[in-house]
Amino acid sequence: MKGEGNTSNMESRGRADRRVDYNVQRRRLFRVPVSIELKLCLDASPVSHDGEPARLTTLDISGGGLSFLWAYPLKIAHTFEGTACLKTQNGQRLVPFTGAVVGCVKQPDQSYRISVQFVQITEAERSEVIRYCMLKQIEMRNKLRNYLI
């Protein structure tokens, strides 16, 4: 009977551990801190002129989304279209996407960190973003390794 009690305690503890792990790790894909050029069609933007896309750079990117700094807050769930320019040694690739705002946090410099989730992107383009993230992560690791030597 003691063994049965321990098993149920371990099972319940295992479930609790899994629940904690789920809360800690909500992302399926890792983010890489890299600045890439973005063109966003933000309809509600006070600084967009005659339908011109806003040009800015990312703070980070992953296969599931990206984040950037913006002068104005955006509402959660606001959707917009954009294009990310992934530059590599082999050239550049333009990745069109539709994104939805999932976070908007005011920064100390009075700008807003906007977190975006890709809601419409082809799997081929998502794979291209993931490949780019992996390449950048390897580059960062190699730079760090060379720095430490």
Secondary structure by P-SEA (a helix, b strand, c coil): caaaaaaaaaaaaaaaaaaaaaaaccccbbbbbbbbbbbbbccccccccccccccccccccccccbbbbbcccccccccccbbbbbbcccbbbbbbbbbbbcccccccccccccccccccccaaaaaaaaaaaaaaaaaaaaaaaaaac
